[in-house]
């Protein structure tokens, strides 16, 4: 199943392009994300990024779609995309990070 256009567009959203600073290497590709936001909103990434200056983090067992769905709820977008129950199910395995 293809990633919906509004979610796929997050990969090139100005927030991701301007303030990325961190690349997540998934099983099926990469996603640039806002390093500082991930450091603040995630205890997992907060601890990891506080102890290293790494700019690329491998997140095995995850997909680009999972991360794009998750950041669709983190980035201050207007309007905030609604996730379907199926999409929410895809986010759960990475939300704990």
Backbone as a chain_set.jsonl record, in Angstrom:
{"seq": "XXXXXXXXXXXXXXXXXXXXXXXXXXXXXXXXXXXXXXXXXXXXXXXXXXXXXXXXXXXXXXXXXXXXXXXXXXXXXXXXXXXXXXXXXXXXXXXXX", "coords": {"N": [[0.843, -1.179, 0.0], [0.577, 2.206, -0.822], [2.125, 5.162, 0.527], [0.057, 7.718, 1.758], [-0.391, 10.814, -0.041], [-0.396, 13.246, 1.491], [0.937, 12.49, 3.784], [3.355, 11.462, 2.778], [4.406, 13.815, 1.778], [5.535, 14.988, 3.974], [8.187, 14.248, 4.133], [9.561, 16.08, 2.643], [8.844, 18.426, 3.752], [9.125, 21.853, 4.783], [9.844, 22.101, 7.523], [11.162, 19.712, 8.009], [13.213, 19.8, 6.13], [14.624, 22.201, 6.729], [15.251, 22.08, 9.479], [16.238, 19.567, 10.0], [18.671, 17.76, 10.781], [18.892, 15.189, 11.759], [18.938, 11.904, 10.612], [16.93, 9.175, 10.099], [17.562, 5.863, 9.608], [15.759, 3.531, 8.119], [14.32, 0.245, 7.529], [13.526, 0.339, 4.883], [14.505, 2.649, 3.716], [15.32, 6.164, 4.207], [14.581, 8.832, 6.547], [14.519, 12.221, 7.075], [14.53, 14.009, 10.042], [13.521, 16.357, 12.605], [16.023, 16.946, 14.691], [16.245, 18.242, 17.248], [13.565, 18.331, 18.084], [12.937, 15.592, 18.292], [14.687, 14.948, 20.3], [13.586, 16.277, 22.451], [10.866, 15.365, 22.672], [11.024, 12.628, 22.98], [11.996, 10.24, 25.267], [13.683, 8.072, 24.655], [15.126, 8.902, 22.279], [16.049, 11.289, 23.337], [17.891, 10.55, 25.359], [19.698, 9.059, 23.804], [20.577, 10.982, 21.894], [21.669, 12.913, 23.497], [23.997, 11.86, 24.362], [25.604, 11.611, 22.195], [26.888, 12.888, 19.085], [25.846, 12.027, 16.809], [24.482, 12.015, 13.534], [23.061, 10.339, 12.032], [20.865, 7.741, 12.616], [20.318, 4.357, 13.031], [17.332, 2.579, 12.734], [16.33, -0.254, 12.988], [13.889, -2.652, 11.861], [11.823, -0.955, 11.396], [9.803, 1.202, 9.286], [9.83, 3.685, 6.636], [7.265, 4.706, 6.249], [6.047, 4.297, 8.773], [7.501, 6.105, 10.387], [6.972, 8.534, 9.06], [4.213, 8.718, 9.423], [4.183, 8.983, 12.195], [5.628, 11.431, 12.596], [3.841, 13.104, 11.411], [2.104, 13.68, 13.378], [3.634, 14.954, 15.228], [4.902, 17.263, 14.198], [4.177, 20.752, 13.937], [1.658, 21.088, 12.189], [-0.874, 22.465, 10.076], [-3.903, 21.868, 8.624], [-3.823, 19.351, 11.194], [-3.018, 16.128, 10.155], [-5.475, 13.573, 10.029], [-5.278, 10.328, 11.299], [-5.963, 7.096, 10.099], [-7.498, 4.172, 11.597], [-5.995, 1.95, 10.714], [-3.565, 3.176, 9.975], [-2.795, 4.168, 12.472], [-2.283, 1.76, 13.751], [0.051, 1.055, 12.448], [1.797, 2.921, 13.428], [2.106, 2.402, 16.142], [4.212, 0.422, 16.732], [6.535, 2.015, 16.594], [6.06, 4.204, 18.141], [6.743, 4.021, 20.834], [9.394, 4.654, 20.913]], "CA": [[0.0, 0.0, 0.0], [1.379, 3.421, -0.952], [1.986, 6.174, 1.567], [-0.795, 8.805, 1.274], [0.364, 11.992, -0.476], [-0.213, 14.236, 2.552], [1.951, 11.961, 4.707], [4.618, 11.395, 2.035], [4.91, 15.181, 1.62], [6.293, 15.363, 5.17], [9.609, 13.994, 3.906], [10.157, 17.287, 2.058], [8.243, 19.587, 4.409], [10.158, 22.813, 5.204], [10.324, 21.808, 8.874], [12.115, 18.606, 7.926], [14.374, 20.212, 5.342], [15.39, 23.272, 7.386], [15.735, 21.777, 10.812], [16.37, 18.126, 10.148], [19.755, 17.465, 11.709], [18.939, 13.78, 12.116], [18.401, 11.014, 9.592], [16.591, 7.845, 10.584], [17.733, 4.829, 8.579], [14.755, 2.479, 8.301], [14.547, -0.934, 6.704], [13.222, 0.594, 3.471], [14.948, 3.978, 3.291], [15.695, 7.147, 5.223], [13.691, 9.954, 6.807], [15.151, 13.316, 7.805], [13.633, 14.512, 11.082], [14.048, 17.461, 13.412], [16.804, 16.384, 15.79], [15.902, 18.84, 18.538], [12.219, 17.913, 18.474], [13.002, 14.204, 18.74], [15.423, 14.954, 21.558], [12.695, 16.782, 23.492], [9.613, 14.616, 22.838], [11.242, 11.195, 23.142], [13.049, 9.851, 26.214], [14.617, 7.195, 23.949], [16.021, 9.718, 21.469], [16.671, 12.276, 24.212], [19.077, 9.942, 25.966], [20.623, 8.694, 22.734], [21.158, 12.154, 21.24], [22.43, 13.686, 24.479], [25.296, 11.232, 24.586], [26.327, 11.482, 20.933], [26.656, 13.932, 18.083], [25.438, 11.292, 15.608], [23.492, 12.652, 12.665], [22.328, 9.24, 11.402], [20.539, 6.701, 13.585], [19.659, 3.184, 12.446], [16.149, 2.133, 13.465], [15.943, -1.502, 12.324], [12.56, -3.15, 12.169], [10.841, 0.107, 11.169], [9.683, 1.638, 7.899], [9.648, 5.126, 6.389], [5.859, 5.042, 6.456], [5.789, 4.393, 10.209], [8.057, 7.35, 10.903], [6.241, 9.658, 8.476], [2.938, 8.796, 10.126], [4.439, 9.508, 13.534], [5.965, 12.856, 12.583], [2.662, 13.879, 11.017], [1.439, 14.067, 14.612], [4.57, 15.735, 16.04], [5.197, 18.568, 13.605], [3.038, 21.68, 14.064], [1.036, 21.238, 10.875], [-2.26, 22.899, 10.079], [-4.509, 21.095, 9.71], [-3.138, 18.127, 11.595], [-3.622, 14.999, 9.437], [-6.145, 12.513, 10.795], [-4.786, 8.997, 10.961], [-6.965, 6.034, 10.115], [-7.124, 3.107, 12.542], [-4.929, 1.135, 10.123], [-2.331, 3.951, 10.085], [-2.425, 4.177, 13.889], [-1.684, 0.453, 14.024], [1.414, 1.055, 11.913], [2.606, 3.836, 14.237], [2.329, 1.866, 17.485], [5.514, -0.195, 16.965], [7.627, 2.98, 16.732], [5.671, 5.288, 19.052], [7.429, 3.888, 22.123], [10.732, 5.222, 20.803]], "C": [[0.89, 1.246, 0.0], [1.116, 4.371, 0.215], [1.105, 7.299, 1.02], [0.027, 10.06, 0.981], [0.608, 12.987, 0.641], [0.827, 13.784, 3.574], [3.311, 11.91, 4.016], [5.24, 12.777, 1.888], [5.711, 15.639, 2.833], [7.792, 15.174, 4.985], [10.305, 15.208, 3.317], [9.531, 18.548, 2.635], [9.349, 20.541, 4.857], [10.684, 22.567, 6.612], [11.356, 20.696, 8.86], [13.381, 19.043, 7.205], [15.243, 21.218, 6.087], [16.006, 22.832, 8.704], [16.013, 20.322, 11.047], [17.451, 17.777, 11.17], [19.881, 16.011, 12.105], [18.291, 12.985, 10.994], [18.157, 9.661, 10.24], [16.73, 6.872, 9.433], [16.812, 3.672, 8.924], [15.11, 1.29, 7.415], [14.377, -0.648, 5.222], [13.622, 1.997, 3.001], [15.288, 4.872, 4.468], [14.622, 8.213, 5.353], [14.49, 10.99, 7.58], [14.126, 13.869, 8.795], [14.328, 15.621, 11.861], [14.709, 16.894, 14.666], [16.357, 16.925, 17.144], [14.513, 18.442, 19.008], [12.237, 16.486, 18.998], [13.71, 14.103, 20.082], [14.507, 15.364, 22.717], [11.491, 15.867, 23.725], [9.809, 13.136, 23.124], [12.345, 10.904, 24.162], [14.11, 8.97, 25.554], [15.626, 8.016, 23.156], [16.716, 10.787, 22.309], [17.952, 11.756, 24.824], [20.13, 9.634, 24.909], [21.334, 9.921, 22.173], [21.927, 13.048, 22.2], [23.84, 13.148, 24.652], [26.116, 11.089, 23.303], [26.008, 12.658, 20.022], [26.249, 13.3, 16.756], [24.37, 12.058, 14.853], [22.656, 11.616, 11.928], [22.118, 8.168, 12.461], [19.818, 5.574, 12.855], [18.498, 2.783, 13.353], [15.622, 0.866, 12.781], [14.559, -1.958, 12.777], [11.466, -2.111, 11.997], [10.855, 0.511, 9.699], [9.56, 3.157, 7.824], [8.208, 5.528, 6.685], [5.542, 5.187, 7.936], [6.281, 5.73, 10.764], [7.341, 8.575, 10.334], [4.874, 9.817, 9.135], [3.121, 9.394, 11.513], [4.749, 11.002, 13.501], [4.803, 13.713, 12.098], [1.903, 14.355, 12.247], [2.334, 14.916, 15.512], [4.802, 17.14, 15.504], [3.969, 19.469, 13.701], [2.428, 22.013, 12.701], [-0.402, 21.708, 11.039], [-2.843, 22.611, 8.718], [-3.707, 19.829, 9.993], [-3.792, 16.951, 10.878], [-4.287, 14.015, 10.396], [-5.587, 11.176, 10.34], [-5.928, 8.002, 11.048], [-6.567, 5.004, 11.167], [-5.987, 2.229, 12.008], [-3.578, 1.85, 10.233], [-1.865, 4.003, 11.54], [-1.774, 2.861, 14.286], [-0.247, 0.368, 13.538], [2.35, 1.909, 12.773], [2.976, 3.219, 15.577], [3.699, 1.217, 17.688], [6.677, 0.802, 17.101], [7.319, 4.078, 17.738], [6.39, 5.203, 20.39], [8.847, 4.453, 22.095], [10.676, 6.71, 21.032]], "O": [[1.859, 1.313, 0.757], [0.035, 4.379, 0.804], [1.369, 7.796, -0.075], [1.014, 10.339, 1.662], [1.708, 13.531, 0.743], [1.52, 14.614, 4.162], [4.319, 12.281, 4.618], [6.465, 12.906, 1.873], [6.491, 16.585, 2.73], [8.584, 15.871, 5.618], [11.517, 15.358, 3.472], [9.675, 19.628, 2.061], [10.414, 20.083, 5.272], [11.864, 22.803, 6.87], [12.323, 20.736, 9.621], [14.489, 18.7, 7.618], [16.469, 21.101, 6.08], [17.149, 23.173, 9.008], [16.024, 19.876, 12.195], [17.131, 17.521, 12.331], [20.873, 15.625, 12.723], [17.229, 13.35, 10.491], [19.053, 9.076, 10.849], [16.088, 7.037, 8.396], [17.042, 2.933, 9.881], [16.076, 1.33, 6.653], [15.001, -1.303, 4.388], [13.117, 2.472, 1.984], [15.514, 4.399, 5.582], [13.859, 8.472, 4.423], [15.073, 10.681, 8.619], [12.99, 14.161, 8.423], [15.544, 15.797, 11.786], [14.034, 16.424, 15.581], [16.12, 16.158, 18.077], [14.299, 18.237, 20.203], [11.628, 16.192, 20.026], [13.363, 13.259, 20.908], [14.641, 14.856, 23.831], [11.131, 15.62, 24.876], [8.85, 12.45, 23.477], [13.498, 11.278, 23.949], [15.297, 9.1, 25.851], [16.834, 7.857, 23.328], [17.855, 11.152, 22.019], [18.978, 12.437, 24.811], [21.313, 9.917, 25.099], [22.552, 9.907, 21.995], [22.749, 13.857, 21.769], [24.757, 13.874, 25.035], [27.203, 10.511, 23.323], [24.988, 13.329, 20.178], [26.297, 13.947, 15.709], [23.476, 12.665, 15.444], [21.667, 11.954, 11.278], [23.064, 7.737, 13.122], [18.835, 5.804, 12.151], [18.651, 2.662, 14.568], [14.606, 0.9, 12.088], [14.123, -1.694, 13.897], [10.322, -2.334, 12.393], [11.794, 0.203, 8.965], [9.232, 3.822, 8.807], [7.96, 6.567, 7.298], [4.832, 6.116, 8.32], [5.571, 6.401, 11.513], [7.127, 9.551, 11.052], [4.43, 10.939, 9.377], [2.314, 10.211, 11.956], [4.195, 11.763, 14.293], [4.779, 14.919, 12.345], [1.144, 15.322, 12.175], [1.847, 15.533, 16.459], [4.887, 18.096, 16.274], [2.841, 18.996, 13.56], [2.66, 23.086, 12.145], [-1.064, 21.385, 12.026], [-2.299, 23.087, 7.722], [-3.005, 19.314, 9.123], [-5.007, 16.782, 10.977], [-3.731, 13.672, 11.439], [-5.441, 10.925, 9.144], [-6.755, 8.061, 11.959], [-5.41, 4.97, 11.586], [-5.115, 1.813, 12.771], [-2.565, 1.223, 10.543], [-0.669, 3.894, 11.81], [-0.823, 2.845, 15.067], [0.58, -0.313, 14.145], [3.551, 1.65, 12.836], [4.058, 3.489, 16.097], [4.311, 1.439, 18.733], [7.708, 0.454, 17.676], [8.22, 4.809, 18.147], [6.622, 6.234, 21.021], [9.434, 4.703, 23.148], [11.707, 7.381, 20.982]]}, "num_chains": 1, "name": "protein.A"}
